[in-house]
Amino acid sequence: MATSSTLSQTQRYAAGALLALALRQAQIHQSVLLGSHGLDDDPASSSSAAAAAAAADPSLADPVDARHLWTHDSHGLLRPVLRFLEIDHKAWPGVETTAATSEAKHHIGAFLRKVFEDEDDGEAAAAERSEQELALAKAVEAMAMGLENDVVAADELIKATGSGGDGDQGWPWPASASSAGGSRTKDYRKMAVLYMLLSACVADVNMAEEGMGSPRIRRGYDARHRVALRLLATWLDVKWIKMEAIEIMVACSAMAAAREEEQSEGSESPRSRWENWKRGGIIGAAALTGGTLMAISGGLAAPAIAAGFTALVPTLHTLIPLIGASGFAAIATAAGHTAGSVAVAASFGAAGAGLTGTKMAKRIGCVREFEFNTIGENHNQGRLAVAILVTGFAFTEEDYMKPWEGWKTNLERYILQWESKHIIGVSTAIRDWLASRFAIELMREGAMQTVLSGIVSAFAWPAYLVSAADFIDSKWSIAIDRADKTGKMLAEVLLRGLQGSRPVTLIGFSLGARVVFKCLEELALLGNNEGLVERAVMIGAPVSDKEELWESTRKMVAGRFVNVYSTNDWILGITFRASLLSQGLAGIQAVHVPGVENVDASELIVGHSSYLTLVNQILDQLELNTYYPVFYPSTPKCGTPKSK
């Protein structure tokens, strides 16, 4: 076969079918929120979930005619993957039908068994396949250790594998792994499956030229693919950090491919370029040496991890694909400066993208400040997912950055600096009002909680409190207006692909959450933008809870969509109600829309300014890298389940 994958034709078919099932289940979960338990154990099986989804959206009742299904060829999400895997195109409709109409739990186990079954193709072939899969598993483990900054474990890995032998003595497998050879073989195979599926998801496969289905709407790494891979990793019992390691390896491989293409001076046909990508196959980026890894990633991991890759080279040297060591080395001088690497950045941002320093033309209203600043150390390191963090309550410009500084994540992160003059102005006005004698007296009498209850349950609101908050109202109204316009500008940024066509996680608190919501609203209004945003978290959001607003925005988020609220946040109720006269408010109550994950943080949040210091704790307790909804209402203790 043309690819250097270790998977047989049957195994590749099973892998493609598993991705199709994951795509469909992820789409169902947009409107049918599941708990944190496993899918197969869930009494609300995928069949009932599909029925519920169809009840909410009649177009889902007939998968054949529902062209908006993620597994339908109109989206270009599945068929390019099946083509990359070299699955007979005659089998494609069967895979789509199985994913769209059948109960997932009846098929997941069967396809997993097919993936792990070895065909009787001789001892020599089996030994070679085992060596390749072991080499990839070692490389993934080394990279994952680097992402965890576990230098000690990485050193142990280097010592255990430094000889480059093909055995696995001393190989540090997780404690849950069985010592039996068969179980270890399954662990190796999992990495092979995930590596190949991710490569297929990001490869630029031209479907139209062969008449095999619709091409992708946009190039790059679709958020729906990443959500499906997250679910598939859950089914395979693979920690997500290993999938993030695979993403970096594939990104480095793509940069090398771009460099090779540039050196060929365009002499290859599109089909030849695609075949070259495929020949990179399973071990594409695993052939990196230490120095080259550091050059491409800008010092991605600790030096020990780079040395770990060097130690693994003897095992990997026979697996170096068409894009060899020289191709990777050339990236050291090419990244960010040549047409090839720029092309990769434009497609899915493997070498970084255009958010840093971006200052949008002020075409929307009176917005005068809109730019992105980097945070953390994950930039220009081959990260295939981005987080945009939006502060909405601040007393100084430093408060735009401080709330997010301690959050541990492997995402490439950016802070959106927007309209600081107005945000600081309204935050200061609220603080001054809270310090006033009138507000202190009301708090002492417990009047605020009564008012908050009234906001939720009735339209009437005490006139004396409206008058007391009048001096906040004008500043708040201006800030609301700027938040709405900033949200539209953020949507424009995503549509222009300045994030590098990579899946985006949007997180905002206070007025920053409104920016996120308005961005999603704009994406929904413009249409066909479902593949941009992977996750969205809105914390203390000054946004109406009207169902029709949330239903459309929910469809713009491929994965988890979280509304964090506090029933103690009466100041948000007062300011929001004073300016917009709205009954329901997402920041102080649950939003009753299917697929929206409501998190009551009242135990943590005693007032609106609490978010400034507690955003990190909230994000840690949400465990966003888990597929299913998770929130621990207090600080996790020893023994608390960890994310996959």
Secondary structure, 3 states (H helix, E strand, C coil): CCCCCCCCHHHHHHHHHHHHHHHHHHHHCCCCCCCCCCCCCCCCCHHHHHHHHHHHCHHHCCCCCCCCCCCCCCCCCCHHHHHHCCCCHHHHHHHHHHHHHCCCHHHHHHHHHHHHCCCCCCHHHHHHHHHHHHHHHHHHHHHHHHHCCCHHHHHHHHHHHCCCCCCCCCCCCCCCCCCCHHHHHHHHHHHHHHHHHHHHHHCCCCCHHHCCCCCCCCCCCCHHHHHHHHHHHHHHCCCHHHHHHHHHHHHHHHHHHHHHHHHCCCCCCHHHHHHHHHHHHHHCCCCCCHHHHHHHHCCCCCHHHHHHHHHHHHHHHHHCCCCCHHHHHHHHHHCCCCHHHHHHHHHHCCCCCCCECCECCCCCCCCCCEEEEEECCCCCCCCCCEEEEECCCCCCHHHHCHHHCCCCCCCEEEEEEECHHHHHHHHHHHHHHHCCHHHHHHHHCCHHHHHHHHHHHCCCCCHHHHHHCHHHHHHHHHHHHHHHHHHHHHHHHHHHCCCCCCCEEEEEECHHHHHHHHHHHHHHHHCCCCCCEEEEEEECCCCECCHHHHHHHHCCECCCEEEEECCCCHHHHHHHHHHHCCCCEHHHCCCCCCCCEEEECCCCCCCHHHHHHHHHHHHHHHCCCCCCCCCCCCCCCCCCCCCC
